[in-house]
Amino acid sequence: MTPPTETVTGTETKNVSQQRLEGASAADDQTVPQNAQVIPRVVANQMLFQAGNSLTTGSFFNYFVSGFHPSAFWLAVLMILPETCQSMSALVARFCSWMGYKKQVWVIGLTIGRLASMMIPLALLFPTTQGQQTTALIYILCCTVIWYLAQGISYVSYYSWLSDLAPRSRWGKLFSRRQIASLLVGVFMPLGTLALRNQFLKTLPDEAERWSYAVIFTLGGLLVLASTGPLLSLPEIPSTAAQRKPIQWIAALTGNRSFGYLLASRWTAAFFQGLTQAVLFKYAYDVLKIPLQTYLSLISLMLLLQIPVSWWAGKLSDSNRDREGMFLGLLLVSLSMPCWLASSAEHWWWLIVAYSLWSAFALVNVCGVNMCLKLAPRGNNLGHFALYEQISGLIAGLAGLLGGWGLDQLLSYATTAGAPKTSAFLTLMTISTCGRILAPFWLLGVRSPELNTTHADNRRNP
């Protein structure tokens, strides 16, 4: 599918360019002595954050929750909560824009969120009877809602603040280095922690296995809180009066056709990826019988491959080739689904190919964010970023809820009809495959903006 080509009049082009240059000047003309330290400090911040985050999300969180034996629907609810709750922070983006102090919002939101997450292991204090397990799941749900609502507010402000600290022509380098730092830690931290956990558990009673997650969650939370340290000395860049105007959501959606096509691609991918979020995990856990060690090894393989891909993505972005990078990334990610369809308990190794293809997410993450920020007014991009990142999270979350409910219904039908239970999983995977392949073609309607570098940009080159 090829969207119609965007047409822009000369007057519109002039006004858009003037607006971007004025926005860039508002941030770049300010004296930021610490600018040479921005990238190293962001790298240190991300390494600490990812070290803690990898111990409280993903496989550790999912396996911890699976110990309470949730249904597919309950598992879907808990897995989609992070993206859904973070998307709700878009509702307060207007407040963040009006307040004008993005750094403060980031620190406060991150702290509140992480303190809430450190309460989750207390669910182990609930009795283990069937009824009480549901109560424990509700408790985990409440903690997770607070956690990701606060962290979502923090996340939007964090990205917008970083875009103010660095010249636009170097965003590719900034965000690709941040991504590489995250990946390096994400590869070794979970596997190292799991190895230490297994070593300690050999000498402890069986009950210690469940409580080991409490120790891991606490350690992860403390590391995330410590991640604010490297950035505390970087300056706040208050928004100008023009930038603190209320966010015009309709204008952000309709004022730039290229941004509209970018959102169409992002939201399409979010829906069909979210549809199988719980489905793929439950398929790996219940059907393929993938143990935690193997699951983490697959994730580590994906992250290792993402390191060189992230470096390349940064090069593409700084060469103003974000669209090509994101298109290729989405296409390769969609090709992973046939590997899931071909996998079985005897042929689980197809997941090695699938996770290798998922390394292309690095292209989507780096090039997509940079393209979003480039298509938004400099210094007043909270609304655009919330639409791109947070609303796509809401779409993925709702799709995940639909996928979890659909899986329960299909499994029930398969049991009644005497059909193989794997057919329920394969049906949803096939639907997801078709939608994922569609997503990159929306990008054909995007026209990448030219880089508007200024003397100030060159002077403050990080």
C-alpha positions as CSV (number, residue, x, y, z in Angstrom):
1,M,0.0,0.0,0.0
2,T,1.4,3.4,-1.0
3,P,-0.1,6.5,0.7
4,P,-0.6,9.5,-1.6
5,T,2.4,11.8,-1.8
6,E,2.4,14.8,0.4
7,T,2.1,18.2,-1.2
8,V,3.2,21.4,0.5
9,T,3.0,24.9,-0.8
10,G,5.9,27.3,-0.9
11,T,4.3,29.5,1.8
12,E,3.6,26.6,4.1
13,T,7.2,25.4,3.6
14,K,8.6,28.8,4.5
15,N,6.4,29.1,7.6
16,V,7.3,25.6,8.8
17,S,11.0,26.2,8.3
18,Q,10.9,29.6,10.0
19,Q,9.1,28.0,13.0
20,R,11.7,25.3,13.3
21,L,14.6,27.7,13.0
22,E,13.1,30.0,15.6
23,G,12.5,27.0,17.9
24,A,16.0,25.8,17.5
25,S,17.5,29.3,18.2
26,A,15.5,29.6,21.4
27,A,17.3,26.5,22.8
28,D,20.6,26.7,21.0
29,D,21.4,30.4,21.7
30,Q,21.5,29.7,25.4
31,T,24.9,29.1,27.0
32,V,25.2,25.5,28.1
33,P,28.8,25.1,29.4
34,Q,28.2,21.4,30.3
35,N,27.1,20.5,26.8
36,A,30.3,18.6,26.0
37,Q,29.3,16.3,28.9
38,V,25.8,15.6,27.7
39,I,26.4,12.3,25.9
40,P,28.7,10.8,28.5
41,R,26.3,11.6,31.3
42,V,23.3,10.3,29.3
43,V,25.2,7.1,28.7
44,A,25.9,6.7,32.4
45,N,22.3,7.5,33.3
46,Q,21.0,4.9,30.8
47,M,23.4,2.2,32.0
48,L,22.2,2.6,35.6
49,F,18.6,2.9,34.5
50,Q,18.7,-0.2,32.3
51,A,20.6,-2.2,35.0
52,G,17.7,-1.6,37.4
53,N,14.9,-1.7,34.8
54,S,16.0,-5.1,33.4
55,L,15.6,-6.6,36.9
56,T,12.0,-5.3,37.4
57,T,10.5,-5.7,33.9
58,G,10.3,-8.2,31.1
59,S,11.1,-11.8,31.8
60,F,11.7,-11.3,35.6
61,F,8.3,-9.6,36.0
62,N,6.5,-12.0,33.8
63,Y,7.9,-15.1,35.5
64,F,7.2,-13.6,38.9
65,V,3.6,-13.0,37.9
66,S,3.3,-16.4,36.3
67,G,3.9,-17.9,39.8
68,F,0.4,-16.7,40.8
69,H,-1.1,-18.8,37.9
70,P,-2.9,-16.0,36.0
71,S,-5.3,-16.7,33.1
72,A,-4.4,-15.5,29.6
73,F,-6.6,-12.5,30.2
74,W,-5.0,-11.6,33.5
75,L,-1.6,-12.1,32.1
76,A,-2.5,-9.8,29.2
77,V,-3.8,-7.1,31.6
78,L,-0.6,-7.1,33.5
79,M,1.6,-7.2,30.4
80,I,-0.2,-4.3,28.7
81,L,-0.4,-2.1,31.8
82,P,3.0,-0.5,31.4
83,E,2.3,0.8,27.9
84,T,-1.3,1.6,28.6
85,C,-0.6,3.6,31.8
86,Q,2.4,5.4,30.3
87,S,0.1,6.5,27.4
88,M,-2.2,8.1,29.9
89,S,0.6,10.5,30.8
90,A,-0.2,12.2,27.5
91,L,-3.2,13.7,29.3
92,V,-0.9,15.7,31.6
93,A,1.6,16.7,28.8
94,R,-0.3,20.0,28.7
95,F,0.6,20.5,32.4
96,C,4.2,19.6,31.8
97,S,4.3,22.1,28.8
98,W,2.7,24.9,30.9
99,M,5.0,24.2,33.9
100,G,8.1,24.5,31.6
101,Y,10.5,22.6,33.8
102,K,11.0,19.2,32.2
103,K,14.0,18.1,34.3
104,Q,12.1,18.5,37.5
105,V,9.1,16.6,36.1
106,W,11.4,13.8,35.0
107,V,13.1,13.4,38.5
108,I,9.8,13.5,40.5
109,G,7.9,11.2,38.2
110,L,10.7,8.6,38.0
111,T,11.1,8.6,41.8
112,I,7.4,8.2,42.5
113,G,7.1,5.4,39.9
114,R,10.0,3.4,41.2
115,L,9.0,3.6,44.8
116,A,5.6,2.1,43.8
117,S,7.4,-0.7,41.8
118,M,9.4,-1.7,44.9
119,M,6.1,-2.5,46.7
120,I,5.2,-5.2,44.2
121,P,7.1,-8.1,45.9
122,L,4.9,-7.6,49.0
123,A,2.3,-9.6,47.0
124,L,4.2,-12.7,48.2
125,L,2.7,-12.0,51.7
126,F,-0.7,-12.9,50.5
127,P,-2.0,-16.5,51.2
128,T,-1.4,-18.9,48.3
129,T,-5.0,-20.2,48.1
130,Q,-6.8,-19.7,44.8
131,G,-9.0,-16.8,45.9
132,Q,-6.1,-15.0,47.6
133,Q,-4.0,-15.4,44.4
134,T,-6.5,-13.2,42.6
135,T,-6.2,-10.7,45.4
136,A,-2.4,-10.7,45.0
137,L,-2.8,-10.1,41.3
138,I,-5.1,-7.1,42.0
139,Y,-2.5,-5.7,44.4
140,I,0.2,-6.1,41.7
141,L,-2.1,-4.4,39.2
142,C,-2.6,-1.4,41.5
143,C,1.2,-1.0,42.1
144,T,1.9,-1.3,38.4
145,V,-0.7,1.4,37.5
146,I,1.0,3.9,39.9
147,W,4.4,2.9,38.7
148,Y,3.8,3.4,35.0
149,L,1.6,6.4,35.3
150,A,4.4,8.3,37.1
151,Q,7.1,6.9,34.9
152,G,5.2,7.8,31.7
153,I,5.0,11.4,32.8
154,S,8.7,11.3,33.5
155,Y,9.6,9.6,30.2
156,V,8.0,12.3,28.0
157,S,9.7,15.1,29.9
158,Y,13.0,13.3,29.8
159,Y,13.1,12.9,26.0
160,S,12.0,16.5,25.4
161,W,14.6,17.8,27.9
162,L,17.4,15.8,26.2
163,S,16.4,17.2,22.8
164,D,16.8,20.7,24.3
165,L,20.3,20.0,25.5
166,A,21.8,18.8,22.2
167,P,21.8,20.4,18.7
168,R,19.3,18.9,16.3
169,S,22.0,17.7,13.9
170,R,23.4,15.5,16.6
171,W,20.3,13.8,17.9
172,G,21.2,10.6,16.0
173,K,24.5,10.3,17.9
174,L,22.9,11.2,21.2
175,F,20.0,8.7,21.1
176,S,22.0,5.9,19.4
177,R,24.7,6.1,22.1
178,R,22.0,6.0,24.7
179,Q,20.5,3.0,23.0
180,I,23.8,1.2,22.8
181,A,24.5,1.8,26.5
182,S,21.1,0.4,27.3
183,L,21.7,-2.7,25.2
184,L,25.2,-3.4,26.7
185,V,23.7,-3.5,30.2
186,G,20.6,-5.3,29.1
187,V,22.6,-8.2,27.7
188,F,24.7,-9.0,30.8
189,M,22.7,-7.7,33.8
190,P,19.8,-10.2,33.7
191,L,21.9,-13.2,32.9
192,G,24.5,-12.3,35.5
193,T,21.8,-11.8,38.1
194,L,20.1,-15.0,37.2
195,A,23.3,-17.0,37.5
196,L,24.0,-15.5,41.0
197,R,20.4,-16.2,42.0
198,N,20.6,-19.9,40.9
199,Q,23.9,-20.2,42.8
200,F,22.5,-18.9,46.1
201,L,19.3,-20.9,45.8
202,K,21.2,-24.2,45.8
203,T,21.9,-23.8,49.5
204,L,18.4,-22.4,50.4
205,P,15.0,-24.0,50.9
206,D,12.5,-24.0,48.0
207,E,10.5,-21.1,49.4
208,A,13.5,-18.9,48.9
209,E,13.0,-19.1,45.1
210,R,9.9,-16.9,45.3
211,W,11.4,-14.4,47.7
212,S,14.5,-14.1,45.5
213,Y,12.4,-12.0,43.2
214,A,11.8,-9.5,46.1
215,V,15.6,-9.1,46.5
216,I,16.0,-8.6,42.7
217,F,13.1,-6.1,42.6
218,T,14.6,-4.0,45.4
219,L,18.0,-4.0,43.9
220,G,16.5,-2.9,40.5
221,G,14.6,-0.1,42.1
222,L,17.6,1.3,43.9
223,L,19.7,1.2,40.6
224,V,16.9,3.1,38.7
225,L,16.7,5.8,41.5
226,A,20.5,6.1,41.3
227,S,20.3,6.7,37.5
228,T,19.2,10.3,38.1
229,G,22.6,11.2,39.6
230,P,24.6,11.6,36.4
231,L,22.1,14.1,34.9
232,L,21.4,16.2,38.0
233,S,24.2,18.7,37.2
234,L,23.0,19.3,33.6
235,P,21.0,22.5,33.3
236,E,17.3,23.0,33.2
237,I,16.3,24.8,30.0
238,P,13.1,26.6,30.8
239,S,10.6,26.9,28.0
240,T,9.9,30.3,26.4
241,A,6.4,31.8,26.8
242,A,5.6,30.7,23.2
243,Q,6.6,27.1,24.0
244,R,4.4,27.1,27.1
245,K,1.3,27.6,25.1
246,P,-1.3,24.9,25.6
247,I,-0.7,21.8,23.4
248,Q,-2.9,21.8,20.3
249,W,-3.6,18.1,19.8
250,I,-5.6,18.6,16.6
251,A,-3.0,20.8,15.1
252,A,-0.3,18.3,16.0
253,L,-2.3,15.6,14.2
254,T,-3.3,17.6,11.1
255,G,-0.7,20.4,10.8
256,N,2.0,18.2,9.2
257,R,1.0,15.4,6.8
258,S,4.4,13.7,7.1
259,F,3.9,13.5,10.9
260,G,0.4,12.0,10.2
261,Y,1.9,9.3,8.1
262,L,4.5,8.6,10.7
263,L,1.8,8.2,13.3
264,A,-0.2,5.9,11.0
265,S,2.9,3.6,10.7
266,R,3.6,3.8,14.4
267,W,0.0,3.1,15.5
268,T,-0.5,0.3,13.0
269,A,2.7,-1.5,14.2
270,A,1.7,-0.9,17.8
271,F,-1.8,-2.5,17.4
272,F,-0.6,-5.6,15.6
273,Q,2.5,-6.1,17.8
274,G,0.4,-5.5,20.9
275,L,-2.2,-8.0,19.8
276,T,0.3,-10.9,20.3
277,Q,2.2,-9.5,23.3
278,A,0.7,-11.9,25.8
279,V,0.1,-14.6,23.2
280,L,3.7,-15.0,22.3
281,F,4.8,-15.2,25.9
282,K,2.2,-17.7,26.8
283,Y,3.0,-19.7,23.7
284,A,6.7,-19.8,24.7
285,Y,5.8,-20.6,28.4
286,D,2.9,-23.1,28.0
287,V,3.5,-24.7,24.6
288,L,7.2,-24.5,23.8
289,K,8.1,-24.9,27.5
290,I,10.9,-22.3,27.3
291,P,12.8,-22.1,30.6
292,L,13.8,-18.7,32.1
293,Q,17.5,-19.3,31.3
294,T,16.8,-19.9,27.6
295,Y,14.3,-17.0,27.5
296,L,16.9,-14.6,28.8
297,S,19.5,-16.1,26.4
298,L,17.3,-15.3,23.5
299,I,16.7,-11.8,24.7
300,S,20.5,-11.3,25.2
301,L,21.1,-12.5,21.6
302,M,18.6,-9.9,20.4
303,L,20.2,-7.1,22.4
304,L,23.7,-8.0,21.3
305,L,22.7,-7.8,17.7
306,Q,21.0,-4.5,18.4
307,I,24.3,-2.8,19.4
308,P,25.8,-2.5,15.9
309,V,22.4,-1.9,14.4
310,S,21.9,1.0,16.9
311,W,25.2,2.5,15.8
312,W,24.2,2.3,12.2
313,A,20.8,3.8,13.0
314,G,22.5,6.8,14.5
315,K,24.5,7.3,11.3
316,L,21.4,7.0,9.2
317,S,19.6,9.5,11.4
318,D,22.3,12.1,11.3
319,S,22.4,11.7,7.5
320,N,18.7,12.5,7.5
321,R,17.8,9.0,6.4
322,D,15.5,8.2,9.3
323,R,12.6,7.1,7.0
324,E,14.7,4.5,5.2
325,G,16.0,3.1,8.6
326,M,12.6,2.9,10.1
327,F,11.1,1.3,7.0
328,L,13.7,-1.4,6.9
329,G,13.4,-2.0,10.7
330,L,9.7,-2.5,10.6
331,L,9.9,-4.8,7.6
332,L,12.5,-7.0,9.3
333,V,10.6,-7.1,12.6
334,S,7.5,-8.3,10.7
335,L,9.4,-11.1,9.1
336,S,10.0,-12.6,12.6
337,M,6.4,-13.8,12.8
338,P,6.7,-16.7,10.3
339,C,9.4,-18.1,12.6
340,W,7.0,-18.1,15.5
341,L,4.4,-19.8,13.3
342,A,7.0,-22.5,12.3
343,S,8.1,-23.2,15.9
344,S,7.0,-26.1,18.1
345,A,8.3,-27.8,21.2
346,E,10.6,-29.9,19.0
347,H,11.6,-27.0,16.8
348,W,11.8,-24.2,19.4
349,W,15.1,-23.1,17.7
350,W,13.0,-21.1,15.2
351,L,12.9,-18.5,18.0
352,I,16.6,-17.9,17.6
353,V,15.9,-16.6,14.1
354,A,12.9,-14.6,15.3
355,Y,14.8,-12.9,18.1
356,S,17.7,-12.2,15.6
357,L,15.2,-10.4,13.3
358,W,13.9,-8.5,16.3
359,S,17.3,-6.8,16.5
360,A,15.9,-4.5,13.8
361,F,13.8,-2.9,16.6
362,A,17.0,-0.8,17.1
363,L,16.4,0.9,13.8
364,V,12.8,1.6,14.7
365,N,13.7,2.9,18.1
366,V,16.4,5.3,17.1
367,C,15.2,6.5,13.7
368,G,11.5,6.7,14.7
369,V,12.2,8.9,17.7
370,N,14.5,11.1,15.8
371,M,12.0,11.5,12.9
372,C,9.3,12.4,15.4
373,L,11.4,15.1,17.0
374,K,12.5,16.5,13.7
375,L,8.9,16.8,12.5
376,A,7.9,18.6,15.7
377,P,8.7,22.2,16.7
378,R,12.0,22.4,18.6
379,G,11.5,23.0,22.3
380,N,7.7,22.5,22.0
381,N,7.6,18.8,21.2
382,L,5.8,17.3,24.2
383,G,2.5,16.9,22.4
384,H,4.1,15.4,19.3
385,F,6.2,13.0,21.3
386,A,3.3,11.9,23.5
387,L,1.2,11.2,20.4
388,Y,4.1,9.2,18.8
389,E,5.3,7.3,21.9
390,Q,2.5,7.3,24.6
391,I,-0.6,7.0,22.5
392,S,1.0,4.2,20.5
393,G,1.5,2.5,23.9
394,L,-2.2,2.9,24.7
395,I,-3.1,1.3,21.3
396,A,-0.7,-1.6,21.9
397,G,-2.1,-2.0,25.4
398,L,-5.7,-2.2,24.2
399,A,-4.7,-4.5,21.4
400,G,-2.9,-6.7,24.0
401,L,-6.1,-6.8,26.1
402,L,-8.0,-7.8,23.0
403,G,-5.4,-10.5,22.2
404,G,-5.5,-12.0,25.7
405,W,-9.3,-12.1,25.7
406,G,-9.3,-13.6,22.2
407,L,-6.8,-16.2,23.2
408,D,-9.0,-17.3,26.2
409,Q,-12.0,-17.6,23.8
410,L,-10.1,-19.5,21.2
411,L,-8.6,-21.9,23.7
412,S,-12.1,-22.5,25.1
413,Y,-13.5,-23.2,21.7
414,A,-10.5,-25.5,20.8
415,T,-11.2,-27.5,24.0
416,T,-14.9,-27.8,23.2
417,A,-14.3,-28.7,19.5
418,G,-11.5,-31.1,20.3
419,A,-9.1,-29.1,18.2
420,P,-5.4,-28.7,19.0
421,K,-4.8,-25.8,21.4
422,T,-2.0,-24.5,19.3
423,S,-4.5,-23.5,16.7
424,A,-5.7,-20.7,19.0
425,F,-2.2,-19.3,19.2
426,L,-1.5,-19.7,15.5
427,T,-4.7,-17.8,14.5
428,L,-3.8,-14.7,16.4
429,M,-0.1,-14.9,15.2
430,T,-1.3,-15.0,11.6
431,I,-3.5,-11.9,12.0
432,S,-0.6,-10.1,13.6
433,T,1.7,-11.0,10.8
434,C,-0.5,-9.4,8.1
435,G,-0.8,-6.2,10.1
436,R,2.8,-5.9,10.9
437,I,3.8,-6.2,7.2
438,L,1.4,-3.3,6.4
439,A,3.0,-0.8,8.9
440,P,6.2,0.2,7.1
441,F,4.4,1.2,3.9
442,W,2.7,4.2,5.6
443,L,6.2,5.7,5.8
444,L,6.3,6.2,2.0
445,G,4.2,9.3,2.6
446,V,6.7,10.9,4.9
447,R,9.0,13.6,3.7
448,S,12.0,13.9,6.0
449,P,12.8,17.6,6.9
450,E,16.1,19.1,6.0
451,L,18.6,19.6,8.8
452,N,18.6,23.2,9.8
453,T,22.0,23.6,11.4
454,T,23.1,26.9,12.9
455,H,26.4,28.4,14.1
456,A,25.2,27.7,17.6
457,D,24.7,24.0,16.7
458,N,28.3,23.8,15.5
459,R,29.6,25.6,18.6
460,R,27.7,23.2,20.9
461,N,28.5,20.0,19.1
462,P,28.5,17.4,21.8
